[in-house]
C-alpha cells in the first residue's frame, strides 16, 4: 500500500468499487470542483495502474454531491463503471 497524489485538480469524496475493498483495485472515482467553490461540477475516474484519468462535466449550472460507484449492469466482475452523456 502507498499514498500518492493522483492529480493537480481539486477532488473530494474519493471512492472505489466496494466489491474490491481490501483487495487490489484499478480505478478510483472522485467529485471535481473549482478553487473556492463548495459545489462539485463533475467526476473524475483515475486509472491507478497507468496514471491516466478521464473526466466528466455535469454542464453549466449543474452540480453534484459525494461520489458513489455502481458497477455497470451485466458487466464481468473485473470491469469498470461507465457513465453516459
PDB file as gemmi writes it, atoms N, CA and C in Angstrom:
CRYST1    1.000    1.000    1.000  90.00  90.00  90.00 P 1                      
ATOM      1  N   UNK A   1       0.844  -1.157   0.000  1.00  0.00           N  
ATOM      2  CA  UNK A   1       0.000   0.000   0.000  1.00  0.00           C  
ATOM      3  C   UNK A   1       0.898   1.230   0.000  1.00  0.00           C  
ATOM      4  N   UNK A   2       0.490   2.266  -0.775  1.00  0.00           N  
ATOM      5  CA  UNK A   2       1.230   3.523  -0.785  1.00  0.00           C  
ATOM      6  C   UNK A   2       0.258   4.679  -0.919  1.00  0.00           C  
ATOM      7  N   UNK A   3       0.739   5.835  -0.563  1.00  0.00           N  
ATOM      8  CA  UNK A   3      -0.064   7.052  -0.674  1.00  0.00           C  
ATOM      9  C   UNK A   3       0.622   7.969  -1.670  1.00  0.00           C  
ATOM     10  N   UNK A   4      -0.155   8.531  -2.606  1.00  0.00           N  
ATOM     11  CA  UNK A   4       0.395   9.470  -3.577  1.00  0.00           C  
ATOM     12  C   UNK A   4      -0.701  10.392  -4.085  1.00  0.00           C  
ATOM     13  N   UNK A   5      -0.298  11.543  -4.584  1.00  0.00           N  
ATOM     14  CA  UNK A   5      -1.246  12.494  -5.169  1.00  0.00           C  
ATOM     15  C   UNK A   5      -1.576  12.026  -6.578  1.00  0.00           C  
ATOM     16  N   UNK A   6      -2.861  11.913  -6.906  1.00  0.00           N  
ATOM     17  CA  UNK A   6      -3.286  11.405  -8.203  1.00  0.00           C  
ATOM     18  C   UNK A   6      -3.425  12.498  -9.252  1.00  0.00           C  
ATOM     19  N   UNK A   7      -3.666  13.727  -8.819  1.00  0.00           N  
ATOM     20  CA  UNK A   7      -3.977  14.785  -9.772  1.00  0.00           C  
ATOM     21  C   UNK A   7      -3.676  16.144  -9.163  1.00  0.00           C  
ATOM     22  N   UNK A   8      -3.445  17.119 -10.013  1.00  0.00           N  
ATOM     23  CA  UNK A   8      -3.293  18.503  -9.569  1.00  0.00           C  
ATOM     24  C   UNK A   8      -4.660  19.166  -9.383  1.00  0.00           C  
ATOM     25  N   UNK A   9      -5.705  18.577  -9.939  1.00  0.00           N  
ATOM     26  CA  UNK A   9      -7.041  19.171  -9.850  1.00  0.00           C  
ATOM     27  C   UNK A   9      -7.631  18.972  -8.452  1.00  0.00           C  
ATOM     28  N   UNK A  10      -8.671  19.746  -8.167  1.00  0.00           N  
ATOM     29  CA  UNK A  10      -9.356  19.659  -6.878  1.00  0.00           C  
ATOM     30  C   UNK A  10     -10.367  18.519  -6.940  1.00  0.00           C  
ATOM     31  N   UNK A  11     -10.213  17.538  -6.061  1.00  0.00           N  
ATOM     32  CA  UNK A  11     -11.155  16.423  -5.990  1.00  0.00           C  
ATOM     33  C   UNK A  11     -11.494  16.147  -4.529  1.00  0.00           C  
ATOM     34  N   UNK A  12     -12.675  15.596  -4.324  1.00  0.00           N  
ATOM     35  CA  UNK A  12     -13.148  15.258  -2.974  1.00  0.00           C  
ATOM     36  C   UNK A  12     -13.947  13.964  -3.034  1.00  0.00           C  
ATOM     37  N   UNK A  13     -14.142  13.357  -1.880  1.00  0.00           N  
ATOM     38  CA  UNK A  13     -15.002  12.185  -1.710  1.00  0.00           C  
ATOM     39  C   UNK A  13     -14.620  11.041  -2.642  1.00  0.00           C  
ATOM     40  N   UNK A  14     -13.337  10.713  -2.671  1.00  0.00           N  
ATOM     41  CA  UNK A  14     -12.879   9.593  -3.487  1.00  0.00           C  
ATOM     42  C   UNK A  14     -13.511   8.284  -3.054  1.00  0.00           C  
ATOM     43  N   UNK A  15     -13.707   7.388  -4.019  1.00  0.00           N  
ATOM     44  CA  UNK A  15     -14.309   6.089  -3.732  1.00  0.00           C  
ATOM     45  C   UNK A  15     -13.803   5.056  -4.728  1.00  0.00           C  
ATOM     46  N   UNK A  16     -14.064   3.788  -4.431  1.00  0.00           N  
ATOM     47  CA  UNK A  16     -13.761   2.675  -5.327  1.00  0.00           C  
ATOM     48  C   UNK A  16     -15.007   1.799  -5.411  1.00  0.00           C  
ATOM     49  N   UNK A  17     -14.958   0.790  -6.265  1.00  0.00           N  
ATOM     50  CA  UNK A  17     -15.993  -0.236  -6.293  1.00  0.00           C  
ATOM     51  C   UNK A  17     -15.894  -0.990  -4.968  1.00  0.00           C  
ATOM     52  N   UNK A  18     -16.933  -0.941  -4.150  1.00  0.00           N  
ATOM     53  CA  UNK A  18     -16.913  -1.578  -2.831  1.00  0.00           C  
ATOM     54  C   UNK A  18     -16.629  -3.076  -2.897  1.00  0.00           C  
ATOM     55  N   UNK A  19     -16.884  -3.686  -4.041  1.00  0.00           N  
ATOM     56  CA  UNK A  19     -16.598  -5.107  -4.204  1.00  0.00           C  
ATOM     57  C   UNK A  19     -15.110  -5.425  -4.148  1.00  0.00           C  
ATOM     58  N   UNK A  20     -14.272  -4.389  -4.232  1.00  0.00           N  
ATOM     59  CA  UNK A  20     -12.824  -4.580  -4.185  1.00  0.00           C  
ATOM     60  C   UNK A  20     -12.205  -4.078  -2.886  1.00  0.00           C  
ATOM     61  N   UNK A  21     -13.000  -3.766  -1.902  1.00  0.00           N  
ATOM     62  CA  UNK A  21     -12.471  -3.317  -0.612  1.00  0.00           C  
ATOM     63  C   UNK A  21     -11.523  -4.383  -0.062  1.00  0.00           C  
ATOM     64  N   UNK A  22     -10.376  -3.961   0.422  1.00  0.00           N  
ATOM     65  CA  UNK A  22      -9.344  -4.825   0.998  1.00  0.00           C  
ATOM     66  C   UNK A  22      -8.677  -5.723  -0.045  1.00  0.00           C  
ATOM     67  N   UNK A  23      -8.888  -5.436  -1.344  1.00  0.00           N  
ATOM     68  CA  UNK A  23      -8.223  -6.167  -2.425  1.00  0.00           C  
ATOM     69  C   UNK A  23      -7.639  -5.152  -3.398  1.00  0.00           C  
ATOM     70  N   UNK A  24      -6.808  -5.625  -4.311  1.00  0.00           N  
ATOM     71  CA  UNK A  24      -6.241  -4.727  -5.307  1.00  0.00           C  
ATOM     72  C   UNK A  24      -7.354  -4.243  -6.235  1.00  0.00           C  
ATOM     73  N   UNK A  25      -7.349  -2.960  -6.539  1.00  0.00           N  
ATOM     74  CA  UNK A  25      -8.321  -2.386  -7.462  1.00  0.00           C  
ATOM     75  C   UNK A  25      -7.596  -1.454  -8.412  1.00  0.00           C  
ATOM     76  N   UNK A  26      -8.199  -1.197  -9.568  1.00  0.00           N  
ATOM     77  CA  UNK A  26      -7.552  -0.389 -10.603  1.00  0.00           C  
ATOM     78  C   UNK A  26      -8.062   1.038 -10.654  1.00  0.00           C  
ATOM     79  N   UNK A  27      -9.341   1.252 -10.400  1.00  0.00           N  
ATOM     80  CA  UNK A  27      -9.939   2.568 -10.610  1.00  0.00           C  
ATOM     81  C   UNK A  27     -10.405   3.200  -9.304  1.00  0.00           C  
ATOM     82  N   UNK A  28     -10.249   4.514  -9.238  1.00  0.00           N  
ATOM     83  CA  UNK A  28     -10.780   5.312  -8.133  1.00  0.00           C  
ATOM     84  C   UNK A  28     -11.568   6.461  -8.749  1.00  0.00           C  
ATOM     85  N   UNK A  29     -12.634   6.866  -8.101  1.00  0.00           N  
ATOM     86  CA  UNK A  29     -13.537   7.897  -8.615  1.00  0.00           C  
ATOM     87  C   UNK A  29     -13.651   9.016  -7.591  1.00  0.00           C  
ATOM     88  N   UNK A  30     -13.827  10.256  -8.066  1.00  0.00           N  
ATOM     89  CA  UNK A  30     -13.956  11.386  -7.146  1.00  0.00           C  
ATOM     90  C   UNK A  30     -14.777  12.497  -7.792  1.00  0.00           C  
ATOM     91  N   UNK A  31     -15.334  13.357  -6.950  1.00  0.00           N  
ATOM     92  CA  UNK A  31     -16.038  14.556  -7.416  1.00  0.00           C  
ATOM     93  C   UNK A  31     -15.000  15.647  -7.684  1.00  0.00           C  
ATOM     94  N   UNK A  32     -15.249  16.472  -8.696  1.00  0.00           N  
ATOM     95  CA  UNK A  32     -14.333  17.564  -9.040  1.00  0.00           C  
ATOM     96  C   UNK A  32     -14.994  18.905  -8.768  1.00  0.00           C  
ATOM     97  N   UNK A  33     -14.170  19.891  -8.480  1.00  0.00           N  
ATOM     98  CA  UNK A  33     -14.678  21.231  -8.206  1.00  0.00           C  
ATOM     99  C   UNK A  33     -13.703  22.296  -8.663  1.00  0.00           C  
ATOM    100  N   UNK A  34     -14.054  23.537  -8.396  1.00  0.00           N  
ATOM    101  CA  UNK A  34     -13.223  24.683  -8.752  1.00  0.00           C  
ATOM    102  C   UNK A  34     -12.704  25.331  -7.472  1.00  0.00           C  
ATOM    103  N   UNK A  35     -11.536  25.973  -7.538  1.00  0.00           N  
ATOM    104  CA  UNK A  35     -10.999  26.634  -6.339  1.00  0.00           C  
ATOM    105  C   UNK A  35     -11.994  27.634  -5.750  1.00  0.00           C  
ATOM    106  N   UNK A  36     -12.187  27.567  -4.433  1.00  0.00           N  
ATOM    107  CA  UNK A  36     -13.067  28.500  -3.744  1.00  0.00           C  
ATOM    108  C   UNK A  36     -14.540  28.136  -3.781  1.00  0.00           C  
ATOM    109  N   UNK A  37     -14.901  27.053  -4.455  1.00  0.00           N  
ATOM    110  CA  UNK A  37     -16.300  26.618  -4.540  1.00  0.00           C  
ATOM    111  C   UNK A  37     -16.526  25.460  -3.586  1.00  0.00           C  
ATOM    112  N   UNK A  38     -17.752  25.334  -3.111  1.00  0.00           N  
ATOM    113  CA  UNK A  38     -18.130  24.175  -2.301  1.00  0.00           C  
ATOM    114  C   UNK A  38     -19.092  23.282  -3.080  1.00  0.00           C  
ATOM    115  N   UNK A  39     -19.164  23.495  -4.390  1.00  0.00           N  
ATOM    116  CA  UNK A  39     -20.036  22.710  -5.260  1.00  0.00           C  
ATOM    117  C   UNK A  39     -19.170  21.847  -6.175  1.00  0.00           C  
ATOM    118  N   UNK A  40     -19.674  20.686  -6.545  1.00  0.00           N  
ATOM    119  CA  UNK A  40     -18.941  19.790  -7.427  1.00  0.00           C  
ATOM    120  C   UNK A  40     -19.557  19.842  -8.817  1.00  0.00           C  
ATOM    121  N   UNK A  41     -18.704  20.080  -9.822  1.00  0.00           N  
ATOM    122  CA  UNK A  41     -19.187  20.269 -11.186  1.00  0.00           C  
ATOM    123  C   UNK A  41     -18.905  19.095 -12.112  1.00  0.00           C  
ATOM    124  N   UNK A  42     -18.403  17.991 -11.574  1.00  0.00           N  
ATOM    125  CA  UNK A  42     -18.123  16.834 -12.413  1.00  0.00           C  
ATOM    126  C   UNK A  42     -17.546  15.678 -11.627  1.00  0.00           C  
ATOM    127  N   UNK A  43     -17.079  14.682 -12.377  1.00  0.00           N  
ATOM    128  CA  UNK A  43     -16.474  13.478 -11.806  1.00  0.00           C  
ATOM    129  C   UNK A  43     -15.161  13.198 -12.518  1.00  0.00           C  
ATOM    130  N   UNK A  44     -14.284  12.479 -11.857  1.00  0.00           N  
ATOM    131  CA  UNK A  44     -13.049  12.018 -12.483  1.00  0.00           C  
ATOM    132  C   UNK A  44     -12.852  10.550 -12.125  1.00  0.00           C  
ATOM    133  N   UNK A  45     -12.360   9.784 -13.111  1.00  0.00           N  
ATOM    134  CA  UNK A  45     -12.013   8.376 -12.903  1.00  0.00           C  
ATOM    135  C   UNK A  45     -10.500   8.261 -13.070  1.00  0.00           C  
ATOM    136  N   UNK A  46      -9.820   7.818 -12.028  1.00  0.00           N  
ATOM    137  CA  UNK A  46      -8.369   7.648 -12.052  1.00  0.00           C  
ATOM    138  C   UNK A  46      -8.038   6.185 -12.325  1.00  0.00           C  
ATOM    139  N   UNK A  47      -7.173   5.940 -13.310  1.00  0.00           N  
ATOM    140  CA  UNK A  47      -6.634   4.601 -13.546  1.00  0.00           C  
ATOM    141  C   UNK A  47      -5.350   4.505 -12.730  1.00  0.00           C  
ATOM    142  N   UNK A  48      -5.371   3.754 -11.669  1.00  0.00           N  
ATOM    143  CA  UNK A  48      -4.240   3.683 -10.752  1.00  0.00           C  
ATOM    144  C   UNK A  48      -3.081   2.866 -11.300  1.00  0.00           C  
ATOM    145  N   UNK A  49      -3.308   2.095 -12.378  1.00  0.00           N  
ATOM    146  CA  UNK A  49      -2.223   1.322 -12.986  1.00  0.00           C  
ATOM    147  C   UNK A  49      -1.433   2.166 -13.978  1.00  0.00           C  
ATOM    148  N   UNK A  50      -2.132   2.983 -14.780  1.00  0.00           N  
ATOM    149  CA  UNK A  50      -1.465   3.761 -15.837  1.00  0.00           C  
ATOM    150  C   UNK A  50      -1.236   5.219 -15.466  1.00  0.00           C  
ATOM    151  N   UNK A  51      -1.974   5.725 -14.477  1.00  0.00           N  
ATOM    152  CA  UNK A  51      -1.888   7.140 -14.128  1.00  0.00           C  
ATOM    153  C   UNK A  51      -2.804   8.022 -14.961  1.00  0.00           C  
ATOM    154  N   UNK A  52      -3.504   7.441 -15.926  1.00  0.00           N  
ATOM    155  CA  UNK A  52      -4.441   8.213 -16.753  1.00  0.00           C  
ATOM    156  C   UNK A  52      -5.678   8.572 -15.947  1.00  0.00           C  
ATOM    157  N   UNK A  53      -6.362   9.615 -16.404  1.00  0.00           N  
ATOM    158  CA  UNK A  53      -7.633   9.980 -15.789  1.00  0.00           C  
ATOM    159  C   UNK A  53      -8.610  10.415 -16.867  1.00  0.00           C  
ATOM    160  N   UNK A  54      -9.882  10.196 -16.594  1.00  0.00           N  
ATOM    161  CA  UNK A  54     -10.964  10.558 -17.506  1.00  0.00           C  
ATOM    162  C   UNK A  54     -11.966  11.384 -16.720  1.00  0.00           C  
ATOM    163  N   UNK A  55     -12.353  12.531 -17.264  1.00  0.00           N  
ATOM    164  CA  UNK A  55     -13.275  13.405 -16.562  1.00  0.00           C  
ATOM    165  C   UNK A  55     -14.637  13.482 -17.218  1.00  0.00           C  
ATOM    166  N   UNK A  56     -15.612  13.851 -16.434  1.00  0.00           N  
ATOM    167  CA  UNK A  56     -16.980  14.056 -16.906  1.00  0.00           C  
ATOM    168  C   UNK A  56     -17.502  15.324 -16.253  1.00  0.00           C  
ATOM    169  N   UNK A  57     -17.951  16.281 -17.072  1.00  0.00           N  
ATOM    170  CA  UNK A  57     -18.512  17.535 -16.565  1.00  0.00           C  
ATOM    171  C   UNK A  57     -20.033  17.445 -16.564  1.00  0.00           C  
ATOM    172  N   UNK A  58     -20.662  17.919 -15.493  1.00  0.00           N  
ATOM    173  CA  UNK A  58     -22.122  17.907 -15.416  1.00  0.00           C  
ATOM    174  C   UNK A  58     -22.757  18.952 -16.324  1.00  0.00           C  
ATOM    175  N   UNK A  59     -22.002  19.965 -16.735  1.00  0.00           N  
ATOM    176  CA  UNK A  59     -22.540  21.037 -17.567  1.00  0.00           C  
ATOM    177  C   UNK A  59     -22.794  22.291 -16.745  1.00  0.00           C  
ATOM    178  N   UNK A  60     -22.984  23.395 -17.433  1.00  0.00           N  
ATOM    179  CA  UNK A  60     -23.182  24.688 -16.772  1.00  0.00           C  
ATOM    180  C   UNK A  60     -24.393  24.676 -15.848  1.00  0.00           C  
ATOM    181  N   UNK A  61     -24.192  25.121 -14.619  1.00  0.00           N  
ATOM    182  CA  UNK A  61     -25.285  25.256 -13.664  1.00  0.00           C  
ATOM    183  C   UNK A  61     -25.770  23.963 -13.046  1.00  0.00           C  
ATOM    184  N   UNK A  62     -25.073  22.849 -13.299  1.00  0.00           N  
ATOM    185  CA  UNK A  62     -25.468  21.554 -12.740  1.00  0.00           C  
ATOM    186  C   UNK A  62     -24.376  21.110 -11.764  1.00  0.00           C  
ATOM    187  N   UNK A  63     -24.775  20.697 -10.562  1.00  0.00           N  
ATOM    188  CA  UNK A  63     -23.813  20.347  -9.526  1.00  0.00           C  
ATOM    189  C   UNK A  63     -24.196  19.033  -8.864  1.00  0.00           C  
ATOM    190  N   UNK A  64     -23.196  18.334  -8.371  1.00  0.00           N  
ATOM    191  CA  UNK A  64     -23.420  17.054  -7.719  1.00  0.00           C  
ATOM    192  C   UNK A  64     -22.935  17.075  -6.286  1.00  0.00           C  
ATOM    193  N   UNK A  65     -22.921  15.908  -5.690  1.00  0.00           N  
ATOM    194  CA  UNK A  65     -22.517  15.757  -4.298  1.00  0.00           C  
ATOM    195  C   UNK A  65     -21.485  14.642  -4.212  1.00  0.00           C  
ATOM    196  N   UNK A  66     -21.444  13.929  -3.101  1.00  0.00           N  
ATOM    197  CA  UNK A  66     -20.470  12.862  -2.912  1.00  0.00           C  
ATOM    198  C   UNK A  66     -20.612  11.795  -3.989  1.00  0.00           C  
ATOM    199  N   UNK A  67     -19.472  11.223  -4.395  1.00  0.00           N  
ATOM    200  CA  UNK A  67     -19.490  10.208  -5.447  1.00  0.00           C  
ATOM    201  C   UNK A  67     -19.905   8.852  -4.891  1.00  0.00           C  
ATOM    202  N   UNK A  68     -20.575   8.096  -5.725  1.00  0.00           N  
ATOM    203  CA  UNK A  68     -20.910   6.701  -5.464  1.00  0.00           C  
ATOM    204  C   UNK A  68     -20.526   5.922  -6.705  1.00  0.00           C  
ATOM    205  N   UNK A  69     -20.094   4.707  -6.552  1.00  0.00           N  
ATOM    206  CA  UNK A  69     -19.699   3.874  -7.676  1.00  0.00           C  
ATOM    207  C   UNK A  69     -20.668   2.713  -7.782  1.00  0.00           C  
ATOM    208  N   UNK A  70     -21.216   2.498  -8.965  1.00  0.00           N  
ATOM    209  CA  UNK A  70     -22.111   1.368  -9.217  1.00  0.00           C  
ATOM    210  C   UNK A  70     -21.594   0.623 -10.444  1.00  0.00           C  
ATOM    211  N   UNK A  71     -21.286  -0.669 -10.323  1.00  0.00           N  
ATOM    212  CA  UNK A  71     -20.814  -1.418 -11.483  1.00  0.00           C  
ATOM    213  C   UNK A  71     -21.867  -1.427 -12.590  1.00  0.00           C  
ATOM    214  N   UNK A  72     -21.402  -1.424 -13.819  1.00  0.00           N  
ATOM    215  CA  UNK A  72     -22.294  -1.481 -14.976  1.00  0.00           C  
ATOM    216  C   UNK A  72     -23.102  -2.779 -14.912  1.00  0.00           C  
ATOM    217  N   UNK A  73     -24.400  -2.712 -15.133  1.00  0.00           N  
ATOM    218  CA  UNK A  73     -25.285  -3.874 -15.076  1.00  0.00           C  
ATOM    219  C   UNK A  73     -24.852  -4.899 -16.126  1.00  0.00           C  
ATOM    220  N   UNK A  74     -24.689  -6.145 -15.704  1.00  0.00           N  
ATOM    221  CA  UNK A  74     -24.330  -7.226 -16.609  1.00  0.00           C  
ATOM    222  C   UNK A  74     -22.857  -7.297 -16.968  1.00  0.00           C  
ATOM    223  N   UNK A  75     -22.029  -6.429 -16.401  1.00  0.00           N  
ATOM    224  CA  UNK A  75     -20.603  -6.412 -16.726  1.00  0.00           C  
ATOM    225  C   UNK A  75     -19.874  -7.537 -15.999  1.00  0.00           C  
ATOM    226  N   UNK A  76     -18.817  -8.073 -16.618  1.00  0.00           N  
ATOM    227  CA  UNK A  76     -17.995  -9.060 -15.908  1.00  0.00           C  
ATOM    228  C   UNK A  76     -17.421  -8.444 -14.633  1.00  0.00           C  
ATOM    229  N   UNK A  77     -17.106  -9.243 -13.629  1.00  0.00           N  
ATOM    230  CA  UNK A  77     -16.684  -8.722 -12.325  1.00  0.00           C  
ATOM    231  C   UNK A  77     -15.490  -7.776 -12.351  1.00  0.00           C  
ATOM    232  N   UNK A  78     -14.538  -7.935 -13.251  1.00  0.00           N  
ATOM    233  CA  UNK A  78     -13.339  -7.104 -13.204  1.00  0.00           C  
ATOM    234  C   UNK A  78     -13.423  -5.882 -14.112  1.00  0.00           C  
ATOM    235  N   UNK A  79     -14.576  -5.559 -14.628  1.00  0.00           N  
ATOM    236  CA  UNK A  79     -14.702  -4.364 -15.455  1.00  0.00           C  
ATOM    237  C   UNK A  79     -15.024  -3.168 -14.586  1.00  0.00           C  
ATOM    238  N   UNK A  80     -15.196  -2.031 -15.228  1.00  0.00           N  
ATOM    239  CA  UNK A  80     -15.349  -0.774 -14.514  1.00  0.00           C  
ATOM    240  C   UNK A  80     -16.756  -0.219 -14.657  1.00  0.00           C  
ATOM    241  N   UNK A  81     -16.992   0.856 -13.968  1.00  0.00           N  
ATOM    242  CA  UNK A  81     -18.244   1.597 -14.115  1.00  0.00           C  
ATOM    243  C   UNK A  81     -18.188   2.399 -15.406  1.00  0.00           C  
ATOM    244  N   UNK A  82     -19.306   2.906 -15.810  1.00  0.00           N  
ATOM    245  CA  UNK A  82     -19.361   3.742 -17.001  1.00  0.00           C  
ATOM    246  C   UNK A  82     -20.344   4.856 -16.765  1.00  0.00           C  
ATOM    247  N   UNK A  83     -20.237   5.899 -17.555  1.00  0.00           N  
ATOM    248  CA  UNK A  83     -21.230   6.964 -17.494  1.00  0.00           C  
ATOM    249  C   UNK A  83     -21.681   7.288 -18.892  1.00  0.00           C  
ATOM    250  N   UNK A  84     -22.882   7.765 -19.027  1.00  0.00           N  
ATOM    251  CA  UNK A  84     -23.455   8.123 -20.325  1.00  0.00           C  
ATOM    252  C   UNK A  84     -23.627   9.618 -20.383  1.00  0.00           C  
ATOM    253  N   UNK A  85     -23.452  10.158 -21.546  1.00  0.00           N  
ATOM    254  CA  UNK A  85     -23.644  11.596 -21.747  1.00  0.00           C  
ATOM    255  C   UNK A  85     -25.023  11.853 -22.281  1.00  0.00           C  
TER     256      UNK A  85                                                      
END                                                                             
